[in-house]
Structures are given as C-alpha cells and as structure tokens.
Amino acid sequence: MQDLDRDSVTAEALAQMADTPDPRLREIMAAATRHLHDFAREVNLQPDEWLAGIAFLTAVGQACTPFRQEFILLSDVLGLSRLVNVMHDAAGREATGTETSLLGPFFREQAPEFAAGESIAVHDTQGTEVVIFGQVTDGAGRPVADAAIDIWQTNAAGLYDLQARDATVMDMRGRFRTDAAGRYHLRTVKPVGYSIPMDGPVGRMTRLQNRHGFRPAHIHVLVAAPGYRELVTALYFADDPNIASDTVFGVSQSLVVAERLGLPDSPMPGLPAIHYDFRLSRDAAEGSGGRVGADPSRLMPAAG
C-alpha cells in the first residue's frame, strides 16, 4: 500500500485493470483511464467542476427515451461520431465507395416498404416534391440488384416523425429496393435545415458554446446488400445557408446535391430531380457495421 499523488494514482488504477480477461476491453479502458486522468491534470479539474460534469452526463442519460437518444446527439455535436466514421472508412471503405455520413439520433428500424416511385411523404405532404433516382453499384460499377435503401428525413417544418406527432407513427421514412439493374427512384418533399433538439442538456451545452445548433437540409440514406459493407450516408442540399457549418460535422463535398428540372434521364420529368448513384464496398472478411448510432429503442435497458 502506498500513498497516491496526482501522478501515481493513474499507474495504480491501470494496475488494477491489468488482468481484464477481454484484451480489447483492457486496451480501451486503459487508454480511456490514461486520457481522463491526463485531462483532469491538464485543466486542474476542481471538485465542483467534476460534479457539474457528472450532473450533465446524468441529465444526458435521463433525457434518453425509446424515441430520443441524447447520448448519440452528444457524440455527434462533439465531432466524435464523425471521427469514428472517418477512422472506420479508412479501415474498410474502398476508394471508389460512396462516402459515409452520420446515422444520427433519429434512425428507426422496420421502416415501411414502398414500391419504386412512391413517396415517403404520407402524412406530411407540404413542401416542394422532388424525385431522387440513380443506381446502386459495386466499386467496379457493376449493378447491385435487390439492395435495400432506407430513406428518412424531416418534414417541411424541420421535424422528424419522432418529434412531429405521435412517435409511434412513422412518416417521412421508408425502404425501397433496387431492380435487376441496380436502379432506384423515389419521391419525397425537399427537407429544410433544422436545429438539433435544444430543450435538453446537449442543447444547453451548445448554447453555452455560442454555436448556432443547425444542421443543413439533408436526407439520410442507408444502403444494404448481402456481401457488401453497409453504407450509412446522407445527401445535403447545396442551397442551405449552414452547408459549411453543420453542427454535427456530417457534410462532405461528394454528398452535396441540388435538385434540377429537366434532367434528361429522370423517370419523372415533371418534377425537380436529383440523380445520385451509390457505390458499395465489399464487406471485409471480419464483417463490418458502419453505424455510429442506432434506433433509440435499441439502446434502452430491457424491462425487468
């Protein structure tokens, strides 16, 4: 037994964790402990400040429900979700694959299935109708048939279905399938930019940082097919004023789009259209998930 000071306490904590059987858990927890201790020393963290931090994290957890995931939102606004995505891409996405973006805190599993050309705007139909079409291929440009394409977005007021009404009713989201040539097309209404939820602890933190809290208008996309790396991405509208300052750091140049009338290959020439092709990477041998996020209901503790 020894008296512990500001430096030796770290070594003692690491020593007590050294026999963790799972090697990956041992690696992660040792690194987290070292960095947290270094952080406390760097800022000379005071007891009242650390208690305020504990209270903040407690509030983040308390804000989580089956329809709201405040911890994913926190990860997003700190840029951590983007960082993990970038590292994950570097380890497995082929150079020709479509860039990823954030899953976000509003993804839901088991979205309703739609036929090609149908609209995901079932209840909220206000706004400018647009058609999105293109092809899903592999890295070499070969079509991927029967790929599942999940689409979700806000309504014209900037609200997801989880926020706009009874959260059990799905709207502005759906699943489509590619045809034998990998083609898809669907209708929706053009989304608008929106603020992240500012009524919880993450929103209050964002205000204290003097950040605007807005995301540029976008449509989330998840593409999946057997044998391919799941693609989680989004299409961002070029005319949004916050396209260069996304609060959650999701925008990449290759994902910026603009709707146009008169695209020669549009399946619905009377509507403004976006042509976007998605390229999937082959799944790594060890398997890979591309999601920094989940359906909020999946992250709630089981009853009982």
C-alpha positions in Angstrom: 0.0 0.0 0.0 1.3 3.4 -0.9 0.1 7.0 -0.6 -1.2 8.1 -4.0 -0.4 11.5 -5.5 -1.6 13.2 -8.7 0.6 11.1 -10.9 0.8 7.7 -9.1 -2.9 7.3 -8.9 -3.0 6.7 -12.7 -0.5 3.8 -12.5 -2.4 2.2 -9.6 -5.7 2.4 -11.5 -4.1 0.8 -14.6 -2.5 -1.9 -12.5 -5.9 -2.9 -11.0 -7.3 -3.2 -14.5 -4.3 -5.2 -15.9 -5.9 -8.6 -15.5 -9.1 -7.8 -17.5 -9.7 -11.0 -19.5 -11.0 -9.4 -22.7 -8.0 -7.9 -24.4 -10.0 -5.3 -26.3 -11.8 -4.1 -23.2 -8.5 -4.0 -21.4 -7.0 -1.8 -24.2 -9.9 0.6 -24.4 -10.4 1.1 -20.6 -6.6 1.6 -20.0 -6.5 4.2 -22.7 -9.7 5.9 -21.5 -8.3 6.0 -17.9 -5.0 7.5 -19.0 -6.6 10.2 -21.1 -9.2 11.1 -18.5 -6.5 11.4 -15.8 -4.4 13.5 -18.2 -7.4 15.7 -18.9 -8.1 16.3 -15.2 -4.4 17.2 -14.7 -4.3 19.4 -17.8 -7.2 21.6 -16.7 -6.6 21.3 -13.0 -10.2 19.9 -12.6 -11.9 21.1 -9.5 -14.4 19.0 -7.4 -17.3 21.3 -8.2 -16.5 21.2 -11.9 -16.3 17.5 -11.9 -19.6 17.2 -10.0 -21.1 19.6 -12.7 -19.8 17.2 -15.3 -21.4 14.2 -13.6 -24.7 16.1 -13.3 -24.5 16.9 -17.1 -23.9 13.2 -18.0 -26.7 12.2 -15.6 -29.0 14.6 -17.4 -28.0 13.3 -20.8 -28.9 9.8 -19.7 -32.2 10.9 -18.2 -33.2 12.6 -21.4 -32.9 9.3 -23.4 -36.2 7.5 -24.2 -37.2 4.9 -26.8 -37.7 7.8 -29.2 -34.8 10.1 -28.3 -31.1 9.3 -28.0 -29.4 12.2 -26.2 -26.0 10.4 -26.0 -25.8 9.9 -29.7 -26.6 13.6 -30.1 -23.8 14.4 -27.7 -21.4 12.2 -29.6 -22.5 14.0 -32.8 -22.1 17.6 -31.6 -18.6 16.8 -30.2 -17.5 15.5 -33.5 -16.8 12.1 -32.1 -19.3 10.3 -34.3 -17.6 11.9 -37.4 -14.2 10.9 -36.1 -15.2 7.3 -35.6 -16.8 7.2 -39.1 -13.6 8.6 -40.7 -11.4 6.0 -39.0 -13.9 3.3 -39.9 -13.9 4.3 -43.5 -10.1 4.4 -43.7 -10.0 0.8 -42.4 -12.6 -0.7 -44.8 -14.3 1.5 -47.4 -13.0 1.1 -50.9 -11.6 4.2 -52.5 -14.5 4.1 -55.1 -17.2 3.7 -52.4 -19.6 6.4 -51.5 -18.6 8.5 -48.6 -20.4 7.9 -45.3 -22.2 10.4 -43.1 -23.9 10.2 -39.7 -26.7 7.9 -38.9 -27.9 10.5 -36.3 -30.3 10.0 -33.4 -33.5 9.7 -35.5 -33.0 6.4 -37.3 -35.7 3.8 -36.9 -35.7 0.1 -37.9 -38.5 -1.5 -39.8 -39.5 1.5 -41.9 -42.4 0.8 -44.2 -41.7 -0.6 -47.6 -42.5 1.4 -50.7 -42.6 0.5 -54.4 -40.3 2.3 -56.8 -41.6 5.8 -57.5 -43.8 6.1 -54.4 -43.5 9.0 -51.9 -42.4 8.7 -48.3 -44.4 11.8 -47.6 -47.6 10.1 -46.5 -48.9 12.3 -43.7 -46.7 15.4 -44.0 -47.1 16.3 -47.7 -46.4 20.1 -47.6 -43.3 21.3 -49.4 -41.7 21.0 -52.8 -41.9 17.5 -54.2 -38.7 16.1 -55.6 -37.7 12.8 -57.2 -34.4 11.1 -56.3 -33.1 8.4 -58.7 -30.0 6.6 -59.6 -28.2 3.3 -59.4 -26.5 1.2 -56.7 -23.3 -0.5 -57.9 -20.2 -2.1 -56.5 -16.8 -0.4 -56.6 -16.3 -1.5 -60.2 -19.6 -0.1 -61.4 -21.5 -3.4 -61.6 -25.2 -3.1 -60.6 -26.3 -4.4 -57.2 -29.8 -5.9 -57.5 -32.3 -6.0 -54.7 -30.3 -3.7 -52.5 -32.4 -2.2 -49.6 -32.4 1.6 -49.5 -33.7 3.1 -46.2 -34.5 6.8 -46.5 -35.5 9.2 -43.6 -35.7 12.9 -43.3 -37.6 15.8 -41.7 -40.8 17.3 -42.9 -41.2 20.8 -44.3 -41.2 22.2 -40.8 -37.8 20.6 -39.9 -39.2 17.9 -37.7 -38.7 14.1 -37.8 -41.7 11.9 -37.2 -40.4 11.2 -33.7 -40.8 14.9 -33.0 -43.8 15.9 -35.1 -46.6 13.8 -33.7 -47.4 10.5 -32.1 -43.9 9.0 -32.1 -45.3 5.5 -32.9 -46.5 6.7 -36.3 -43.8 6.5 -39.0 -43.7 9.1 -41.7 -41.1 10.7 -44.0 -39.1 7.5 -44.0 -39.3 4.3 -45.9 -37.5 1.4 -47.6 -37.0 0.8 -51.3 -35.4 -2.0 -53.3 -33.2 -1.7 -56.4 -34.3 -3.5 -59.6 -32.3 -6.1 -61.5 -30.1 -3.3 -62.9 -29.5 -1.7 -59.5 -31.7 1.2 -60.3 -34.0 3.0 -57.8 -36.3 6.0 -57.8 -38.5 7.6 -55.2 -40.4 10.7 -54.3 -40.3 12.9 -51.3 -40.5 16.6 -50.3 -37.4 18.8 -50.1 -36.4 18.9 -46.5 -35.3 22.1 -44.7 -32.4 22.7 -42.4 -33.2 22.4 -38.7 -31.9 22.9 -35.2 -30.8 19.9 -33.2 -33.0 19.5 -30.1 -32.2 22.4 -27.9 -34.5 21.6 -25.0 -32.1 19.1 -23.4 -28.7 19.0 -21.8 -26.8 18.8 -25.2 -28.8 21.8 -26.5 -27.9 23.8 -23.4 -24.3 22.9 -23.8 -24.4 24.0 -27.4 -25.8 27.4 -26.4 -23.1 27.9 -23.8 -20.6 27.3 -26.6 -22.2 30.0 -28.7 -22.9 27.6 -31.6 -25.9 28.0 -33.9 -27.0 24.4 -33.4 -28.3 24.0 -37.0 -27.9 21.1 -39.5 -28.2 21.9 -43.2 -31.1 20.3 -45.1 -30.4 16.7 -45.8 -31.9 13.2 -46.5 -30.5 10.2 -44.6 -29.7 7.1 -46.7 -28.8 3.6 -45.5 -28.0 1.0 -48.3 -27.5 -2.7 -47.5 -27.0 -5.8 -49.6 -25.6 -9.2 -48.8 -21.8 -9.4 -49.3 -21.4 -5.6 -49.1 -20.4 -3.2 -46.4 -23.5 -1.4 -45.1 -23.5 2.2 -46.3 -24.7 4.9 -43.9 -24.7 8.3 -45.6 -26.8 11.4 -46.4 -27.4 13.8 -49.2 -27.0 17.5 -48.3 -28.7 20.4 -50.2 -26.2 22.9 -51.6 -28.5 25.9 -51.1 -28.8 25.6 -47.4 -27.1 28.5 -45.5 -25.4 26.2 -43.0 -23.9 23.8 -45.5 -20.4 24.8 -44.4 -21.0 24.8 -40.7 -23.0 21.6 -39.8 -23.3 21.4 -36.1 -22.6 17.6 -36.2 -19.9 17.7 -38.9 -21.7 15.4 -41.3 -21.2 17.1 -44.6 -18.7 16.0 -47.3 -18.4 17.7 -50.7 -19.2 14.5 -52.6 -22.6 14.3 -50.8 -23.8 17.8 -51.7 -26.6 17.8 -54.2 -29.1 20.2 -55.9 -32.4 19.5 -57.4 -33.0 20.4 -61.1 -35.8 20.4 -63.5 -35.4 18.7 -66.9 -32.7 16.1 -66.1 -32.8 14.0 -69.3 -32.8 10.6 -67.6 -35.3 11.4 -64.9 -38.1 8.8 -64.5 -40.4 11.7 -63.6 -39.5 14.6 -65.8 -42.2 16.9 -64.5 -40.6 17.1 -61.0 -37.3 18.7 -59.8 -34.9 15.8 -59.6 -31.7 14.6 -58.0 -29.6 12.0 -59.7 -27.3 10.2 -57.2 -25.5 6.8 -57.6 -24.4 4.9 -54.6 -21.3 2.7 -54.7 -20.9 -0.1 -52.1 -17.7 -1.5 -50.8 -17.2 -5.3 -50.5 -17.7 -6.5 -46.9 -14.5 -7.1 -45.0 -13.7 -10.7 -44.1 -14.3 -10.0 -40.4 -17.6 -8.2 -41.1 -18.3 -4.6 -40.5 -21.0 -2.3 -39.4 -20.9 1.3 -40.4 -23.3 2.7 -37.9 -22.4 5.2 -35.2 -25.9 5.2 -33.8 -29.0 3.0 -33.6 -32.7 3.0 -33.3 -33.2 4.8 -30.0 -35.4 2.0 -28.7 -32.5 -0.5 -29.1 -30.4 1.4 -26.6 -32.9 1.4 -23.8 -32.4 -1.1 -21.0 -34.6 -4.2 -21.2 -37.6 -4.1 -18.9 -37.3 -6.1 -15.7 
